[in-house]
């Protein structure tokens, strides 16, 4: 009986415990035991795993960030959409685990924190809009005040990462009056510091970092002390920087961070006298000799160079930066920065642009494109390359023209002397290399011969063999270009049969090797090659002078705009004016001289330039800019008005309403006489003159246009029109020879003229729709025909009557498919087309067409 009683009680206990557990699993219940169950389950299961995933992602971000000690270290590792794909699985798992807490443990105190985990996962996953929504939701609905504060701190960072800096500032201000726990307050200070780092406000950045100092964990202190030291060093507080670098070192950091802290200490050490200088240099030498710093030698020498530069010891700075380059093995960024520092010295201080160009070129080739000042460095490198190009062009062309003016025998003797000296230098270099290799080989054989290792018998591993082979080759073959069939003195076509080709080449090789060039022949060949480069013909001399003209013009602009060396710019422009007074760039270069003299406060010189320009180039836009510096701005406004009017006037021209178009242009030119676009209107008016007035009036108008608008882009086109009109009478004479005649019967063609085959294909595409749909004439064909080397004819044919062809012509004119100036189009009979195709005289037929059609 007793046993039965115990059994019943045990059963009742199990039933009760089961009912209790079932009731405890409810996510809605607020009973204490129920909440305790859900808090424990949520915290140490799903939330814990989700938090671990966030920590893994953050560790991955820190690991992937290579610190750049040339700049202030980043507060947080930068987020990257590409990098986000590498930890996508961790973020998805974090969101999944946090969602379990939210869905199945609604009554636990970890719901708000789980939402924050989801927000962080979305932020790290570069899903900024959803991250913002999540953090705002926590701030609005969250019950835990600390979770709400944490959400706003992360919201601020999300805004920063997404470039929404104004919203980030508002989020920061929102927490100004709130009382935060230590962890949230620490991260608020750090996030504010990050915000100020992004906007480059170093004062507020360092204030927030210093405020975060007491809240930092032991593992965090060293890195942030180093950053604070960097910021203080950057803004000129050397004493404060020194103290924080010392605090960094005493915080037991990793070796690399400790090394850079020690390195930077040398830069901020207060120098009282020469003994302090010696002390710092001794400190640098100690760092160099330390075996643990072997991989940091490039950085040590770089910082040493910066120190010497700070002391205005340029020679020492150049030496140390060069040592940094030579000791840079595994860090191309540091090597590029060292090259850049050398380039800056030669550019900014020594004004040695030739040497600076070489260093900038090296820096650009090595620095990664992600370097923050890469665009600026690249621009300066391009400026210097352009500068060196102009300098070299002037030196080369001057020398060539000077040599071309000398007696030919004297020049040949000079070239023989130069070629002999070059050959001597090559032979001496080859002999020295061979001697060095022999010494090296003896050494290797002496110590390593028993092992058989270390001696290279391969030809291309032996510099002496290569150098000697090069000299021997020139003695046998002379100077030969590296190309197919280089052994042949006369290049011939290669036979299709490969075996025959190989046999021929082998036979030729045997014959040619019998003939060796003597040393004198090598020198003479080289001297003759030099002589051939001289500009001996009038055409070559003209090209050389044109190259000089452009080089002086470009050099003057580089000195003025890029290098800001006004005196050198004056020299370049003055040389241009003296040597090439008729240069096409005279007006612009005189105007730049005018501006330079004004900047140099030399009113007499500036006035002299102004008087000369008004007297000799009064119609130039640059002369008008002297009278009215706002000329371009005012002209631009008027140009917009004239551009709109031009389209309607051109339509009148196309529709043969020539008198109306002419009168409207007259009115507009009277209202806007000195506007850039006025030239376009005036040229259109001249074309109307060409259609309505005698040829002499047309030529006179063109000549006046050329003189009135010397700098306008249409000037060259006007010259072409004037040249064409000069040949017009000759075309009229050929018109009689062509003997075109009016035909009342037979087929007619519609013809469009254009330049090149590609334009012909475009014309066909434009015409196809009208042939197929808009013009209901059966049996029309569309095709192209080459009239001569430059002109293509697109033909629509055959039209059975002249009237039908003219109807199609009028339709195309109304559609404005073709610009009459660029693509003349007309109707022509089959018999006259045959004459045109034989004579090729387009102008003659166009005159006939205007008269009879």
C-alpha positions in Angstrom: 0.0 0.0 0.0 2.8 2.4 0.9 4.6 1.5 -2.3 1.4 2.2 -4.3 1.2 5.6 -2.6 4.8 6.6 -3.6 4.2 5.6 -7.2 1.1 7.8 -7.4 2.9 10.7 -5.9 5.7 10.4 -8.4 3.2 10.2 -11.3 1.5 13.3 -10.1 4.8 15.1 -9.8 5.8 14.3 -13.4 2.4 15.5 -14.6 2.7 18.7 -12.7 6.2 19.4 -13.9 5.1 18.7 -17.5 2.2 21.2 -17.2 4.5 23.8 -15.6 7.0 23.4 -18.4 4.3 23.7 -21.1 3.0 26.8 -19.5 6.6 28.2 -19.2 7.2 27.8 -22.9 4.5 30.3 -23.8 6.1 33.4 -25.4 3.2 35.5 -24.3 3.2 34.8 -20.6 4.7 37.4 -18.2 4.9 35.1 -15.2 8.3 35.4 -13.5 9.3 31.8 -14.1 8.1 32.1 -17.7 10.2 35.2 -18.3 13.2 33.6 -16.6 13.0 30.6 -18.9 12.8 32.8 -22.0 15.5 35.2 -20.9 17.9 32.3 -20.3 17.0 30.4 -23.5 17.2 33.5 -25.7 20.4 34.8 -24.2 22.5 31.7 -24.2 21.2 30.2 -27.4 20.1 32.2 -30.4 21.3 35.7 -29.2 24.7 34.4 -28.1 25.3 32.7 -31.5 24.1 35.8 -33.4 26.4 38.0 -31.4 29.3 35.6 -32.0 28.6 35.9 -35.8 28.9 39.7 -35.5 32.1 39.4 -33.6 33.5 37.1 -36.4 32.5 39.6 -39.0 34.2 42.4 -37.1 37.3 40.4 -36.6 37.3 39.7 -40.4 37.0 43.4 -41.1 39.9 44.3 -38.8 42.0 41.5 -40.3 41.4 42.6 -43.8 42.4 46.2 -43.1 46.1 46.8 -43.8 47.0 49.8 -41.7 48.5 52.8 -43.6 51.0 54.3 -41.1 51.7 57.2 -43.6 48.3 58.6 -42.6 46.2 58.7 -39.4 44.8 55.2 -38.8 41.1 54.7 -39.2 38.9 54.6 -36.2 36.8 51.8 -37.7 37.7 49.5 -40.6 36.0 50.7 -43.8 33.0 48.8 -45.1 33.1 47.5 -48.7 30.3 45.9 -50.7 32.8 43.4 -52.3 34.2 42.5 -48.9 30.6 42.0 -47.6 30.1 39.0 -49.9 32.9 37.1 -48.2 31.1 37.0 -44.8 27.5 36.9 -46.2 26.9 33.5 -44.6 27.8 34.7 -41.1 25.5 37.7 -41.5 22.6 35.6 -42.7 23.1 33.2 -39.8 23.2 36.1 -37.4 19.9 37.5 -38.8 18.4 34.0 -38.6 19.4 33.5 -35.0 18.3 37.0 -33.9 14.9 36.4 -35.6 14.4 33.3 -33.5 14.6 35.4 -30.4 12.2 37.9 -31.8 9.7 35.2 -32.9 9.8 32.6 -30.1 11.0 34.6 -27.1 8.9 37.8 -27.4 8.6 38.2 -23.6 12.4 38.1 -23.0 14.6 41.1 -22.4 16.8 40.3 -25.4 14.3 41.2 -28.2 15.6 44.8 -28.5 19.2 43.6 -28.5 18.3 41.0 -31.2 16.9 43.7 -33.4 20.1 45.6 -32.9 22.0 42.5 -34.0 19.9 42.4 -37.2 20.6 46.1 -37.8 24.3 45.6 -37.4 24.2 42.6 -39.7 22.5 44.7 -42.4 25.0 47.6 -41.9 28.0 45.2 -42.3 26.2 43.7 -45.3 26.1 47.1 -47.0 22.2 47.1 -46.7 22.1 50.6 -45.3 18.4 51.4 -45.9 17.2 48.4 -44.0 19.8 48.9 -41.3 18.5 52.4 -40.8 14.9 51.2 -40.6 15.9 48.5 -38.0 17.8 50.9 -35.7 15.0 53.5 -35.9 12.4 50.8 -35.0 14.4 49.9 -31.9 14.7 53.6 -30.9 11.0 54.1 -31.3 9.5 50.9 -29.8 12.3 49.5 -27.7 11.7 49.0 -23.9 15.4 48.8 -22.9 16.8 52.3 -22.8 20.4 51.0 -23.2 19.3 49.1 -26.3 17.8 52.3 -27.7 21.0 54.2 -27.1 23.0 51.4 -28.7 20.6 51.6 -31.7 21.2 55.3 -32.1 25.0 54.9 -31.9 24.8 52.3 -34.7 22.4 54.4 -36.6 24.9 57.2 -36.6 27.6 55.0 -37.9 25.3 53.6 -40.6 24.6 57.2 -41.8 28.4 57.9 -41.9 29.1 54.8 -43.9 26.3 55.7 -46.3 27.6 59.3 -46.7 24.5 60.8 -45.0 26.6 63.1 -42.8 23.9 65.6 -41.9 21.7 62.7 -40.6 24.7 61.3 -38.7 25.2 64.7 -36.9 21.5 64.8 -36.0 21.7 61.3 -34.5 24.8 62.4 -32.5 22.9 65.5 -31.2 19.9 63.3 -30.2 22.1 61.6 -27.5 23.6 64.9 -26.2 21.2 65.1 -23.3 20.9 61.3 -22.7 22.6 59.4 -19.9 24.5 56.5 -21.4 26.1 53.4 -19.9 29.8 53.1 -20.2 29.8 50.8 -23.2 27.4 53.0 -25.2 29.2 56.2 -24.1 32.6 54.8 -25.3 31.2 53.9 -28.7 29.4 57.2 -29.0 32.7 59.0 -28.5 34.5 56.7 -30.9 31.7 57.1 -33.5 31.8 60.8 -33.2 35.6 60.7 -33.6 35.0 58.6 -36.8 32.5 61.2 -38.0 35.0 64.0 -37.5 37.7 61.9 -39.2 35.5 61.5 -42.2 34.9 65.3 -42.5 38.5 66.0 -41.6 37.9 68.0 -38.4 41.0 66.9 -36.5 40.3 69.1 -33.4 37.0 67.6 -32.6 38.2 64.1 -33.6 41.0 64.2 -31.0 38.6 65.7 -28.3 36.3 62.7 -28.6 39.2 60.2 -28.6 40.5 61.8 -25.4 37.1 61.6 -23.9 36.9 57.9 -24.8 40.3 57.2 -23.2 39.0 56.4 -19.6 36.4 54.0 -21.1 38.7 52.0 -23.3 39.6 48.4 -22.5 43.2 47.4 -22.0 43.4 45.7 -25.4 42.1 48.9 -27.1 44.3 51.5 -25.5 47.5 51.1 -27.5 45.9 51.6 -30.9 43.8 54.6 -29.9 46.7 56.2 -28.0 48.7 55.9 -31.3 45.9 57.5 -33.2 45.6 60.3 -30.7 49.4 60.8 -31.0 49.0 60.9 -34.8 46.3 63.6 -34.7 48.2 65.7 -32.2 51.3 65.4 -34.5 49.2 66.4 -37.5 47.8 69.5 -35.9 51.2 70.6 -34.5 51.0 69.7 -30.8 54.3 67.8 -30.7 54.5 67.6 -26.9 51.0 66.0 -26.6 51.8 63.7 -29.5 55.0 62.6 -27.7 53.2 61.8 -24.5 50.6 59.6 -26.3 53.2 57.8 -28.3 54.9 57.0 -25.0 51.6 55.8 -23.6 51.1 53.6 -26.6 54.5 52.0 -26.1 53.8 51.4 -22.4 50.5 49.8 -23.2 52.3 46.6 -24.5 51.1 46.9 -28.1 51.9 44.4 -30.9 55.4 44.8 -32.3 54.4 46.7 -35.5 52.4 49.3 -33.7 55.2 49.7 -31.1 57.7 50.1 -33.9 55.8 52.9 -35.6 55.2 54.6 -32.2 58.9 54.6 -31.6 59.5 55.9 -35.2 57.0 58.8 -34.8 58.5 59.8 -31.4 61.6 60.9 -33.3 59.5 63.2 -35.4 57.9 65.0 -32.4 61.0 65.1 -30.2 61.6 68.7 -29.1 65.0 69.9 -30.4 66.9 72.4 -28.4 70.3 72.4 -30.0 72.7 70.4 -32.2 73.1 67.8 -29.5 69.4 67.0 -29.8 69.8 66.6 -33.6 72.6 64.2 -33.0 70.5 62.3 -30.5 67.6 61.9 -32.9 69.9 60.8 -35.8 71.6 58.3 -33.4 68.1 57.0 -32.5 67.3 56.5 -36.3 70.6 54.6 -36.7 69.8 52.4 -33.8 66.4 51.5 -35.4 68.1 50.7 -38.7 70.7 48.4 -37.0 68.1 46.5 -35.0 67.7 43.1 -36.6 64.0 43.0 -35.7 63.4 46.0 -38.0 64.8 44.5 -41.2 61.4 44.4 -42.8 60.7 48.0 -41.7 64.0 49.6 -43.1 62.1 51.4 -45.9 59.8 53.0 -43.4 62.7 54.0 -41.1 64.6 55.7 -43.8 61.4 57.4 -45.0 60.8 58.8 -41.6 64.4 59.8 -41.3 64.1 61.6 -44.6 61.0 63.5 -43.3 63.0 64.5 -40.2 65.9 65.8 -42.3 63.5 67.7 -44.6 61.9 69.2 -41.5 65.4 70.5 -40.6 65.8 71.9 -44.1 68.6 69.5 -44.7 67.7 68.7 -48.3 70.8 66.7 -49.1 70.2 64.4 -46.1 66.5 64.1 -47.0 67.2 63.1 -50.6 69.7 60.5 -49.4 67.4 58.9 -46.9 64.4 58.8 -49.3 66.6 57.1 -51.8 67.6 54.6 -49.2 64.0 54.0 -48.4 63.3 53.2 -52.1 66.3 50.9 -52.3 65.3 49.0 -49.1 61.6 48.7 -50.1 61.0 45.1 -50.8 57.4 44.1 -49.9 55.6 47.4 -49.6 55.0 49.0 -52.9 52.8 51.7 -51.3 55.7 52.9 -49.1 58.1 52.7 -52.1 55.7 54.9 -54.1 55.4 57.4 -51.2 59.2 57.6 -51.0 59.4 58.3 -54.7 56.7 60.9 -54.3 58.6 62.7 -51.5 61.7 62.9 -53.8 59.6 64.3 -56.6 58.1 66.9 -54.3 61.6 68.1 -53.2 62.8 68.5 -56.8 59.4 70.0 -57.9 58.6 72.4 -55.0 62.0 73.3 -53.6 64.7 72.7 -56.2 62.5 73.5 -59.3 64.4 70.7 -61.1 61.4 69.6 -63.2 63.4 67.1 -65.3 64.4 65.1 -62.2 61.0 65.6 -60.6 59.3 64.1 -63.6 61.3 60.9 -63.3 60.4 60.5 -59.6 56.7 61.3 -60.2 56.6 58.9 -63.1 58.0 56.2 -60.8 55.5 57.1 -58.0 52.5 56.9 -60.3 53.7 53.5 -61.7 54.0 52.0 -58.2 51.3 53.7 -56.0 48.0 51.9 -55.9 45.1 53.8 -57.5 43.4 53.7 -54.1 46.1 56.1 -52.7 44.0 59.0 -51.5 46.0 61.7 -53.4 46.5 59.5 -56.5 44.6 61.9 -58.8 46.6 64.9 -57.7 49.9 63.0 -58.1 48.8 61.7 -61.5 47.9 65.2 -62.7 51.3 66.6 -61.6 53.1 63.7 -63.3 51.2 64.4 -66.6 52.0 68.1 -66.3 55.7 67.3 -65.8 55.7 64.8 -68.7 54.2 67.4 -70.9 56.7 69.9 -69.7 59.7 67.6 -70.5 58.2 66.8 -73.9 58.2 70.5 -74.8 61.7 71.1 -73.4 63.0 68.1 -75.3 61.2 69.1 -78.5 62.8 72.6 -78.3 66.3 71.2 -77.6 66.0 68.5 -80.4 64.6 70.7 -83.1 67.0 73.6 -82.4 69.9 71.2 -82.6 68.6 69.5 -85.8 68.0 72.9 -87.5 71.4 74.2 -86.4 73.2 71.1 -87.7 71.2 71.2 -91.0 72.5 74.7 -91.6 76.2 73.6 -91.2 78.5 72.1 -93.9 77.6 68.5 -94.5 81.1 67.2 -94.2 81.6 69.0 -90.9 78.3 67.5 -89.6 79.3 64.0 -90.7 82.6 64.3 -88.9 80.7 65.3 -85.7 78.5 62.3 -86.0 81.4 60.0 -86.6 83.0 61.3 -83.4 79.8 60.8 -81.5 79.3 57.3 -82.9 82.9 56.3 -82.1 82.5 57.5 -78.5 79.2 55.5 -78.1 80.8 52.4 -79.5 83.8 52.8 -77.2 81.5 53.1 -74.2 79.6 50.0 -75.2 82.8 48.0 -75.6 84.2 49.2 -72.3 80.9 48.3 -70.6 81.0 44.8 -72.2 84.6 44.3 -71.2 83.9 45.4 -67.6 80.9 43.1 -67.3 82.9 40.2 -68.7 85.7 40.8 -66.2 83.1 41.0 -63.4 81.6 37.7 -64.5 85.0 36.0 -64.7 85.8 37.1 -61.2 82.4 35.9 -60.0 82.8 32.5 -61.7 86.3 32.0 -60.2 84.8 32.7 -56.8 81.9 30.3 -57.3 84.2 27.6 -58.6 86.6 28.1 -55.7 83.9 27.7 -53.0 81.1 25.8 -54.6 82.8 23.6 -57.3 82.4 20.3 -55.4 78.6 20.8 -55.2 78.1 21.8 -58.8 75.5 24.3 -57.6 75.4 28.1 -58.3 77.1 28.3 -61.7 74.8 29.2 -64.6 75.8 28.0 -68.0 72.7 29.4 -69.7 73.6 32.2 -72.1 70.8 34.6 -70.9 71.8 34.3 -67.3 75.3 35.6 -68.1 75.4 39.4 -68.4 78.9 39.3 -69.8 78.0 36.8 -72.5 75.0 38.9 -73.4 77.0 42.2 -73.6 79.8 40.5 -75.5 77.3 38.9 -77.9 75.6 42.2 -78.5 79.0 43.8 -79.5 79.9 40.8 -81.7 76.5 40.9 -83.4 77.0 44.6 -84.3 80.4 43.9 -85.7 79.1 41.1 -87.9 75.6 42.4 -88.9 75.7 46.1 -88.1 72.6 47.8 -86.6 69.6 45.7 -87.4 65.9 46.2 -86.5 64.4 43.3 -84.5 62.0 41.9 -87.1 61.2 38.9 -89.3 64.0 38.0 -91.8 66.4 40.4 -90.2 69.3 38.7 -91.9 68.2 39.7 -95.3 69.5 42.9 -96.8 66.5 43.1 -99.0 63.2 41.9 -97.6 61.2 39.7 -99.9 57.9 38.0 -99.7 58.0 34.7 -97.9 57.1 31.6 -99.9 54.2 29.5 -98.7 56.2 26.3 -98.5 57.8 26.4 -95.1 60.6 23.9 -95.9 61.7 26.0 -98.9 61.7 29.2 -96.7 63.9 27.6 -94.1 66.3 26.3 -96.7 66.5 29.8 -98.3 67.1 31.5 -94.9 69.8 29.0 -94.0 71.6 29.5 -97.3 71.4 33.3 -96.9 72.7 33.1 -93.3 75.7 31.1 -94.5 76.5 33.6 -97.2 75.9 36.7 -95.0 78.0 35.4 -92.2 81.0 35.4 -94.6 80.7 39.2 -94.7 81.6 41.0 -91.4 81.2 44.7 -90.8 84.4 46.4 -89.7 84.5 48.8 -86.8 84.8 51.7 -89.1 81.7 50.5 -91.1 79.6 50.3 -87.9 80.6 53.8 -87.0 79.9 55.1 -90.5 76.5 53.4 -90.6 75.6 55.0 -87.2 76.8 58.4 -88.4 74.9 58.1 -91.7 71.7 57.2 -89.7 72.1 60.3 -87.6 72.6 62.5 -90.6 69.4 61.1 -92.2 67.4 62.6 -89.3 68.4 66.2 -90.2 65.7 68.4 -91.7 67.5 69.1 -95.0 64.4 69.8 -97.3 62.2 72.8 -97.0 59.3 70.7 -96.1 61.2 69.0 -93.2 62.5 72.4 -92.0 58.9 73.7 -92.0 57.8 70.8 -89.9 60.7 71.4 -87.5 59.8 75.1 -87.1 56.1 74.1 -86.6 57.1 71.8 -83.8 59.2 74.6 -82.2 56.3 77.0 -82.5 53.9 74.6 -80.7 56.5 73.7 -78.1 57.1 77.4 -77.1 53.4 78.0 -77.0 52.7 74.9 -74.8 55.7 75.6 -72.6 54.5 79.1 -71.9 51.1 77.8 -70.8 52.6 75.2 -68.6 54.9 77.7 -66.9 51.9 80.1 -66.4 49.0 77.8 -65.5 50.7 74.7 -64.0 54.1 75.7 -62.6 53.1 79.3 -61.8 56.5 80.6 -63.0 55.5 83.9 -64.6 59.0 85.0 -65.6 59.7 81.8 -67.4 56.3 82.0 -69.1 57.2 85.5 -70.3 60.4 84.1 -71.8 58.6 81.4 -73.6 55.9 83.6 -75.0 58.4 86.3 -76.0 60.5 83.7 -77.9 57.3 82.6 -79.7 56.5 86.1 -80.8 60.0 86.9 -81.9 60.7 83.7 -83.8 57.1 83.1 -85.1 55.3 86.4 -85.3 52.6 84.9 -87.6 51.8 82.1 -85.2 48.1 81.0 -85.0 48.5 81.3 -81.3 49.7 84.9 -81.2 46.5 86.4 -80.0 46.1 84.0 -77.1 49.8 84.2 -76.1 49.8 88.0 -76.2 46.7 88.0 -74.0 48.3 85.7 -71.5 51.3 88.1 -71.4 48.9 90.9 -70.7 47.5 89.0 -67.7 51.0 88.1 -66.5 52.2 91.7 -66.5 49.0 92.7 -64.7 49.7 90.1 -62.0 53.3 91.3 -61.7 52.0 94.8 -61.3 53.8 96.1 -64.4 51.1 98.4 -65.9 53.4 99.9 -68.6 54.2 96.4 -70.1 50.5 95.4 -69.8 49.4 98.6 -71.6 52.0 98.0 -74.3 50.6 94.6 -75.0 47.0 96.0 -75.0 48.0 98.7 -77.5 49.7 96.2 -79.8 46.7 93.8 -79.8 44.2 96.6 -80.5 46.3 97.8 -83.4 47.1 94.4 -85.0 44.4 92.0 -83.8 41.4 94.1 -82.9 38.8 91.5 -84.0 40.3 88.8 -81.8 38.2 87.5 -78.9 41.3 88.0 -76.7 41.5 91.7 -77.5 37.8 92.0 -76.6 38.5 90.3 -73.3 41.0 93.0 -72.5 38.3 95.7 -73.0 35.6 93.6 -71.2 36.8 90.8 -68.9 33.1 89.7 -68.7 33.0 89.3 -72.5 32.9 85.5 -72.5 30.1 85.4 -69.9 27.9 88.0 -71.7 28.7 86.3 -75.0 27.6 83.0 -73.6 24.2 84.4 -72.6 23.7 85.9 -76.0 24.9 82.8 -77.7 22.1 80.8 -76.1 19.5 83.2 -77.7 21.2 83.2 -81.1 21.5 79.4 -81.1 17.7 79.1 -80.7 17.1 81.6 -83.5 19.6 79.9 -85.8 17.5 76.8 -86.2 14.4 78.6 -87.5 16.6 80.8 -89.8 18.3 77.7 -91.2 14.9 76.2 -92.0 14.1 79.3 -94.0 17.3 78.9 -95.9 16.5 75.3 -96.7 13.1 76.3 -97.9 14.6 78.9 -100.3 13.1 81.8 -98.3 16.4 83.5 -98.7 15.4 87.2 -98.5 13.5 86.6 -95.2 16.4 84.7 -93.7 18.9 87.4 -94.8 16.8 90.2 -93.2 16.4 88.4 -89.9 20.2 87.7 -89.7 20.8 91.4 -90.4 18.7 92.4 -87.4 20.3 89.9 -85.1 23.8 90.8 -86.1 23.1 94.5 -85.5 21.8 93.7 -82.0 24.7 91.2 -81.2 27.7 92.3 -83.2 30.5 90.9 -80.9 29.0 87.6 -79.8 30.8 84.4 -80.7 27.8 82.8 -82.3 27.4 85.8 -84.6 30.0 84.2 -86.8 27.7 81.3 -87.5 24.9 83.6 -88.5 27.2 85.7 -90.7 28.5 82.7 -92.5 24.9 81.5 -93.2 24.2 85.0 -94.5 27.3 84.7 -96.8 25.9 81.4 -98.2 22.7 83.2 -99.0 24.8 85.8 -100.8 26.4 83.0 -102.8 23.0 81.9 -104.0 21.6 85.3 -104.8 24.5 87.6 -105.7 27.4 87.6 -108.2 30.4 85.5 -107.4 32.6 88.5 -106.7 30.3 89.6 -103.9 30.4 86.1 -102.4 34.2 86.0 -102.5 34.5 89.5 -101.0 32.1 88.5 -98.1 34.1 85.4 -97.4 37.4 87.3 -97.3 35.9 89.8 -94.9 34.6 87.0 -92.7 38.1 85.5 -92.5 39.6 88.8 -91.4 36.7 89.6 -88.9 36.8 86.2 -87.1 40.4 85.1 -87.0 40.0 82.9 -83.9 36.6 81.3 -84.7 36.3 77.6 -85.4 34.5 78.4 -88.7 37.5 80.4 -90.0 39.1 77.4 -91.7 35.8 76.4 -93.3 35.4 79.9 -94.7 38.9 79.6 -96.2 37.8 76.3 -97.8 34.8 78.0 -99.3 36.9 80.8 -100.6 39.4 78.4 -102.2 36.4 76.5 -103.8 35.0 79.7 -105.2 38.4 80.6 -106.7 38.1 77.4 -108.8 34.5 78.1 -109.7 35.2 79.7 -113.1 37.2 76.6 -114.0 34.2 74.5 -113.1 32.0 76.6 -115.3 34.4 76.0 -118.1 34.2 72.3 -117.5 30.4 72.6 -117.5 30.5 73.4 -121.2 32.8 70.5 -121.9 30.5 68.2 -120.0 27.6 69.2 -122.4 24.7 68.4 -120.0 21.3 68.6 -121.8 17.7 68.9 -120.8 16.0 65.5 -121.3 12.2 65.2 -121.6 12.1 61.4 -121.6 13.9 58.5 -120.0 14.6 57.6 -116.4 15.6 59.9 -113.6 17.7 59.4 -110.5 17.6 61.0 -107.0 21.3 61.3 -105.8 22.8 62.1 -102.3 26.5 62.9 -102.2 28.6 62.1 -99.0 32.1 61.4 -97.9 33.1 57.8 -97.4 31.3 54.4 -97.7 30.1 54.5 -94.1 28.2 57.7 -94.8 26.6 56.0 -97.8 25.3 53.2 -95.6 23.8 55.8 -93.3 22.1 57.5 -96.2 20.5 54.3 -97.3 19.1 53.6 -93.8 17.6 57.1 -93.8 16.0 56.7 -97.2 14.6 53.1 -96.8 11.4 54.1 -94.9 10.4 56.6 -97.5 10.8 54.3 -100.4 8.9 51.5 -98.7 6.0 53.4 -97.3 5.8 57.1 -97.9 6.5 57.1 -101.6 4.2 54.7 -103.5 6.2 54.3 -106.7 6.8 50.7 -107.8 10.2 49.2 -108.7 12.4 51.8 -106.9 15.9 50.6 -106.0 18.3 52.0 -103.4 22.0 51.6 -103.6 25.4 53.3 -103.4 28.1 54.0 -106.0 31.7 55.4 -105.6 32.2 58.6 -107.6 35.9 59.1 -106.7 38.3 58.4 -103.9 36.5 60.5 -101.4 32.8 60.9 -102.6 30.1 58.3 -102.4 26.8 58.6 -104.2 23.6 57.1 -102.8 21.0 56.6 -105.6 17.2 56.1 -105.6 16.2 55.0 -109.1 14.5 54.7 -111.5 11.8 57.4 -111.6 9.8 57.2 -114.8 9.4 61.0 -115.1 11.2 64.2 -114.1 8.1 65.3 -112.1 8.0 62.1 -110.1 11.7 62.5 -109.3 11.3 66.1 -108.3 8.3 65.2 -106.1 10.6 62.8 -104.2 13.3 65.5 -104.0 10.8 68.0 -102.5 9.7 65.3 -100.0 13.2 64.7 -98.8 13.8 68.5 -98.6 10.7 68.9 -96.4 11.8 66.1 -94.1 15.3 67.8 -93.8 17.1 64.5 -93.9 20.2 65.9 -95.4 22.2 69.1 -94.8 22.7 70.7 -98.2 26.1 72.0 -97.2 27.5 68.6 -96.1 25.4 66.3 -98.2 24.3 67.9 -101.5 21.3 66.1 -103.2 19.7 66.5 -106.6 17.8 64.9 -109.4 19.5 63.9 -112.6 18.5 62.1 -115.8 20.0 58.8 -116.8 21.8 60.3 -119.7 23.2 63.2 -117.7 24.2 60.8 -114.9 26.4 58.9 -117.4 28.1 62.2 -118.2 28.6 63.1 -114.5 30.0 59.7 -113.7 32.6 60.1 -116.4 33.5 63.8 -115.8 33.4 63.7 -112.0 32.5 67.4 -112.1 29.9 67.9 -109.4 30.0 71.7 -109.3 29.4 71.8 -113.0 26.3 69.7 -112.7 25.0 71.5 -109.7 25.1 74.7 -111.7 23.1 73.0 -114.4 20.7 71.6 -111.9 20.0 75.0 -110.3 19.4 76.5 -113.7 17.1 73.9 -115.2 15.3 72.3 -112.2 
